[in-house]
Amino acid sequence: MAGQAGSFKLMKSLNRALILQTIRESEPISRSEIAKRTKLTPPTVTNIVNELLEEELVLESKVGSSNGGRKPIMLTIHADSRYTIGVDVGVKKIRLSLMNMNARIDQTKRVEMPERLTNDTFLSLLETSIEDFLEEIGAYKDSVIGVGIAMHGIVDATSGESIHAPTLKLRHVPIKASLEAALSLPVFVENDAKAMALGEKWFGAGKDYSSFISVNIGEGVGAGVVIRDKLWSGATGLAGEIGHTVLHPDGPTCSCGRKGCLQAFVSGEALRLQAAQAPEESALKKIKEADGAAVYEAAKSGDDFSQRVLREAGKYLGLGLVNIVHFMNPKLVIIGGGVAKAEEYLEAPMKQVLGERALTEDAGETEVVFSPLGEKAALIGAGTLVLSHLFHYEQAGKL
């Protein structure tokens, strides 16, 4: 009997998540339309919807149209009934956000990262930062259903372990286990580029695509690959590490220690190193330790050197895209991350190189867009890690 009860409970949770996801993707939607799309019986849909209404996860909204008979009552997600904490772990800072179920970010916090970290000090910093943020959000705290961590480097999403964070010089950090014990909340961990891709799939430029590639360009460079609506991690979690594909074997040294990686040409770190070599007439010479953001601001102010640096980065980004297009042949590539703010300087040379070097005309015309989520892409992706476990029937029972 225990086995049968367990099977029934699992089936109910699967059906519940399936109905939630159907409402989210098609709202406003009627109960009868949910039954039609999910192939669940009307009584099953009605019972589960009643539970969701009682828990305030969904709302009854306007009355829909009818071809005769009673007009159906439409259902929508109650976006403000639950919140997630999204955490974007960068090289120099940790960003935290409070996000509702429609990806509206209500509050944010920034914590500076110390120069030297051990596994223990990093986990302590994460724990303290999240606990402080939970106190700062006040009344929202009781509505938080989980924490999503977008972590740079190689991540085992199943165990929630950071396998290797090269820039932070950390290995085998048990993020999920440590934070769940400290916070008493579900915690989900994923590579930052993959988390960004998930956010794009749910709320950004990837909403209408079942397969696409999302490229995150910040202090490092990575990609999230979505195939048939699912994140693809590869055999050991390395899928998407395009920042370390080699464009020039004798090129500049990358943070990984190797020469000529894509990351060494287009990342925020690459822009910082080039800014340090600015000529005397450049506006960058007046800025102590100019970073990628300073290069962009100088370019907007008309600084010729900064504009050339960004356009050159656009060319190398184009070469990176040629490799992606030839290897994966995606319908869509989304460019996001902090460096993507320089779209006006990156886009033209990037698309020119892609058009010139792609093997076929169709490949050269692959749709490439800059993320509409802007600098919030990784934060939204981190929050979406939690939502994906609430809404996706494949993950039902894990939250």
VOGU-945714 format. One record per residue (C-alpha): residue number from 1; residue in one letter; x, y, z. Coordinates in steps of 0.5 Angstrom, whole numbers, always signed. Layout:
<recs>
nr, rest, east, north, up
NUM, a, X, Y, Z
...
</recs>
This chain:
<recs>
nr, rest, east, north, up
1, m, +0, +0, +0
2, a, +6, +5, +2
3, g, +8, +4, -5
4, q, +2, +5, -8
5, a, +1, +12, -4
6, g, +8, +14, -6
7, s, +6, +13, -13
8, f, +0, +17, -13
9, k, +3, +23, -9
10, l, +8, +23, -15
11, m, +3, +23, -20
12, k, -1, +28, -17
13, s, +6, +33, -16
14, l, +7, +31, -24
15, n, +0, +33, -26
16, r, +0, +39, -21
17, a, +7, +42, -24
18, l, +5, +40, -31
19, i, -2, +45, -30
20, l, +2, +50, -27
21, q, +7, +50, -33
22, t, +1, +50, -38
23, i, -2, +56, -34
24, r, +5, +60, -34
25, e, +6, +59, -42
26, s, -1, +60, -44
27, e, -4, +65, -39
28, p, -10, +67, -39
29, i, -13, +60, -40
30, s, -19, +56, -38
31, r, -19, +50, -34
32, s, -22, +46, -41
33, e, -16, +49, -45
34, i, -12, +46, -40
35, a, -15, +39, -40
36, k, -14, +39, -47
37, r, -7, +41, -48
38, t, -5, +37, -42
39, k, -9, +31, -44
40, l, -11, +30, -36
41, t, -19, +29, -35
42, p, -23, +35, -33
43, p, -24, +33, -26
44, t, -17, +32, -25
45, v, -15, +39, -27
46, t, -21, +42, -23
47, n, -18, +39, -17
48, i, -11, +41, -18
49, v, -13, +48, -20
50, n, -18, +49, -14
51, e, -11, +47, -9
52, l, -7, +52, -13
53, l, -13, +57, -12
54, e, -13, +56, -5
55, e, -5, +56, -4
56, e, -6, +63, -8
57, l, -1, +60, -14
58, v, -6, +62, -19
59, l, -11, +67, -20
60, e, -18, +67, -23
61, s, -18, +73, -28
62, k, -23, +75, -33
63, v, -28, +71, -36
64, g, -26, +68, -43
65, s, -30, +68, -50
66, s, -35, +63, -51
67, n, -38, +60, -58
68, g, -45, +58, -54
69, g, -46, +56, -46
70, r, -43, +59, -40
71, k, -36, +63, -41
72, p, -30, +60, -38
73, i, -26, +63, -32
74, m, -19, +65, -34
75, l, -13, +63, -30
76, t, -7, +66, -29
77, i, +0, +65, -25
78, h, -1, +70, -18
79, a, +6, +72, -20
80, d, +7, +76, -13
81, s, +5, +70, -9
82, r, +12, +67, -9
83, y, +19, +70, -9
84, t, +26, +67, -11
85, i, +33, +70, -9
86, g, +38, +70, -15
87, v, +45, +70, -13
88, d, +50, +72, -19
89, v, +57, +70, -17
90, g, +62, +74, -21
91, v, +69, +75, -20
92, k, +69, +81, -16
93, k, +62, +82, -13
94, i, +56, +78, -11
95, r, +50, +80, -14
96, l, +43, +78, -10
97, s, +36, +80, -12
98, l, +29, +79, -10
99, m, +25, +76, -16
100, n, +17, +75, -17
101, m, +15, +69, -21
102, n, +14, +74, -27
103, a, +22, +76, -27
104, r, +20, +82, -24
105, i, +26, +84, -20
106, d, +24, +88, -13
107, q, +30, +89, -9
108, t, +38, +88, -11
109, k, +44, +88, -6
110, r, +51, +88, -8
111, v, +57, +85, -4
112, e, +64, +86, -6
113, m, +69, +80, -6
114, p, +75, +79, -3
115, e, +81, +78, -7
116, r, +83, +71, -3
117, l, +78, +66, -2
118, t, +78, +59, +1
119, n, +72, +54, +0
120, d, +70, +56, +7
121, t, +71, +63, +7
122, f, +67, +63, +0
123, l, +61, +59, +3
124, s, +61, +64, +9
125, l, +61, +70, +5
126, l, +55, +67, +1
127, e, +51, +65, +7
128, t, +52, +71, +11
129, s, +50, +75, +4
130, i, +44, +71, +3
131, e, +42, +72, +11
132, d, +43, +79, +11
133, f, +39, +80, +4
134, l, +33, +76, +7
135, e, +33, +80, +13
136, e, +33, +86, +9
137, i, +27, +84, +5
138, g, +23, +84, +11
139, a, +16, +82, +9
140, y, +18, +78, +3
141, k, +22, +73, +7
142, d, +16, +69, +8
143, s, +14, +68, +1
144, v, +21, +66, -1
145, i, +21, +59, -4
146, g, +28, +58, -6
147, v, +35, +60, -8
148, g, +38, +60, -14
149, i, +46, +61, -15
150, a, +49, +63, -22
151, m, +56, +61, -21
152, h, +62, +62, -26
153, g, +66, +56, -28
154, i, +64, +48, -28
155, v, +58, +46, -24
156, d, +55, +40, -22
157, a, +48, +42, -22
158, t, +45, +35, -19
159, s, +50, +36, -13
160, g, +50, +43, -13
161, e, +58, +43, -13
162, s, +62, +48, -16
163, i, +67, +43, -19
164, h, +72, +49, -21
165, a, +72, +56, -21
166, p, +78, +58, -24
167, t, +78, +65, -23
168, l, +77, +65, -16
169, k, +82, +59, -15
170, l, +77, +55, -12
171, r, +75, +47, -13
172, h, +70, +42, -10
173, v, +66, +47, -6
174, p, +59, +44, -4
175, i, +55, +50, -5
176, k, +48, +47, -5
177, a, +49, +42, +2
178, s, +52, +48, +6
179, l, +47, +53, +4
180, e, +41, +49, +5
181, a, +44, +47, +12
182, a, +45, +54, +14
183, l, +38, +57, +11
184, s, +33, +52, +11
185, l, +31, +53, +4
186, p, +32, +49, -3
187, v, +38, +52, -6
188, f, +40, +50, -14
189, v, +46, +52, -17
190, e, +48, +52, -24
191, n, +54, +55, -29
192, d, +52, +63, -30
193, a, +52, +62, -37
194, k, +47, +56, -37
195, a, +43, +60, -32
196, m, +43, +66, -36
197, a, +40, +61, -42
198, l, +35, +59, -38
199, g, +33, +66, -36
200, e, +33, +67, -43
201, k, +28, +61, -45
202, w, +23, +63, -40
203, f, +23, +71, -40
204, g, +28, +73, -45
205, a, +30, +73, -53
206, g, +29, +65, -53
207, k, +22, +64, -51
208, d, +19, +62, -58
209, y, +25, +58, -59
210, s, +26, +50, -57
211, s, +33, +51, -59
212, f, +38, +56, -58
213, i, +45, +58, -55
214, s, +46, +64, -50
215, v, +53, +67, -50
216, n, +55, +71, -43
217, i, +61, +76, -44
218, g, +63, +79, -37
219, e, +69, +78, -34
220, g, +70, +71, -37
221, v, +66, +68, -43
222, g, +61, +62, -43
223, a, +55, +59, -47
224, g, +49, +56, -45
225, v, +46, +51, -50
226, v, +38, +50, -50
227, i, +36, +44, -54
228, r, +29, +42, -55
229, d, +27, +46, -49
230, k, +33, +43, -44
231, l, +39, +46, -42
232, w, +45, +41, -45
233, s, +51, +40, -40
234, g, +55, +35, -44
235, a, +58, +29, -41
236, t, +62, +32, -35
237, g, +59, +39, -35
238, l, +63, +42, -40
239, a, +59, +44, -45
240, g, +58, +51, -47
241, e, +66, +53, -45
242, i, +67, +57, -51
243, g, +71, +62, -48
244, h, +77, +57, -48
245, t, +76, +55, -55
246, v, +83, +58, -58
247, l, +82, +63, -64
248, h, +90, +64, -64
249, p, +95, +60, -61
250, d, +100, +65, -60
251, g, +95, +70, -58
252, p, +94, +74, -51
253, t, +95, +69, -45
254, c, +88, +68, -42
255, s, +86, +67, -35
256, c, +86, +60, -35
257, g, +94, +60, -37
258, r, +93, +58, -44
259, k, +94, +63, -50
260, g, +89, +65, -55
261, c, +83, +63, -52
262, l, +76, +67, -54
263, q, +76, +70, -47
264, a, +83, +73, -48
265, f, +80, +77, -54
266, v, +73, +79, -52
267, s, +72, +79, -44
268, g, +72, +84, -39
269, e, +79, +82, -37
270, a, +81, +83, -44
271, l, +78, +90, -44
272, r, +82, +92, -38
273, l, +88, +89, -40
274, q, +88, +93, -47
275, a, +85, +100, -43
276, a, +92, +99, -39
277, q, +96, +100, -46
278, a, +92, +106, -48
279, p, +96, +112, -52
280, e, +97, +118, -48
281, e, +91, +122, -52
282, s, +86, +117, -50
283, a, +81, +119, -45
284, l, +83, +112, -41
285, k, +89, +115, -39
286, k, +86, +119, -34
287, i, +83, +113, -31
288, k, +86, +109, -26
289, e, +85, +102, -27
290, a, +80, +103, -32
291, d, +76, +97, -33
292, g, +71, +94, -39
293, a, +66, +99, -37
294, a, +71, +105, -37
295, v, +72, +103, -44
296, y, +65, +103, -46
297, e, +64, +110, -43
298, a, +70, +113, -46
299, a, +68, +110, -53
300, k, +61, +113, -52
301, s, +64, +120, -51
302, g, +68, +119, -57
303, d, +75, +116, -55
304, d, +78, +113, -62
305, f, +82, +108, -58
306, s, +76, +106, -54
307, q, +72, +105, -60
308, r, +77, +101, -64
309, v, +78, +96, -58
310, l, +71, +95, -58
311, r, +70, +94, -65
312, e, +76, +89, -65
313, a, +73, +85, -60
314, g, +67, +85, -64
315, k, +71, +82, -70
316, y, +74, +76, -65
317, l, +67, +75, -62
318, g, +65, +74, -69
319, l, +70, +69, -70
320, g, +67, +65, -64
321, l, +60, +65, -67
322, v, +63, +62, -73
323, n, +66, +56, -69
324, i, +59, +56, -65
325, v, +55, +56, -72
326, h, +59, +51, -75
327, f, +59, +46, -69
328, m, +52, +47, -67
329, n, +48, +50, -73
330, p, +43, +54, -68
331, k, +37, +58, -70
332, l, +39, +63, -65
333, v, +45, +66, -61
334, i, +43, +71, -56
335, i, +49, +75, -53
336, g, +49, +78, -46
337, g, +53, +80, -40
338, g, +56, +86, -38
339, v, +61, +87, -44
340, a, +54, +86, -49
341, k, +52, +93, -46
342, a, +57, +95, -52
343, e, +52, +93, -57
344, e, +53, +99, -62
345, y, +60, +98, -62
346, l, +61, +90, -62
347, e, +55, +88, -67
348, a, +57, +91, -74
349, p, +64, +88, -74
350, m, +61, +81, -71
351, k, +56, +80, -76
352, q, +61, +82, -81
353, v, +66, +77, -79
354, l, +60, +72, -79
355, g, +57, +73, -86
356, e, +64, +73, -89
357, r, +67, +67, -85
358, a, +61, +62, -85
359, l, +61, +56, -90
360, t, +54, +58, -93
361, e, +50, +64, -94
362, d, +44, +61, -89
363, a, +50, +60, -83
364, g, +52, +67, -84
365, e, +45, +69, -83
366, t, +44, +66, -77
367, e, +40, +70, -72
368, v, +44, +74, -67
369, v, +41, +78, -62
370, f, +43, +82, -56
371, s, +39, +80, -49
372, p, +33, +84, -48
373, l, +35, +82, -40
374, g, +41, +86, -40
375, e, +45, +86, -34
376, k, +40, +83, -30
377, a, +40, +76, -35
378, a, +44, +72, -30
379, l, +40, +75, -24
380, i, +34, +73, -27
381, g, +37, +66, -29
382, a, +39, +65, -22
383, g, +32, +66, -20
384, t, +29, +62, -26
385, l, +33, +56, -23
386, v, +28, +56, -17
387, l, +22, +57, -21
388, s, +24, +51, -26
389, h, +23, +46, -20
390, l, +17, +49, -18
391, f, +14, +49, -25
392, h, +17, +44, -29
393, y, +13, +37, -28
394, e, +20, +33, -30
395, q, +23, +37, -23
396, a, +16, +36, -19
397, g, +18, +34, -12
398, k, +25, +37, -12
399, l, +22, +43, -9
</recs>
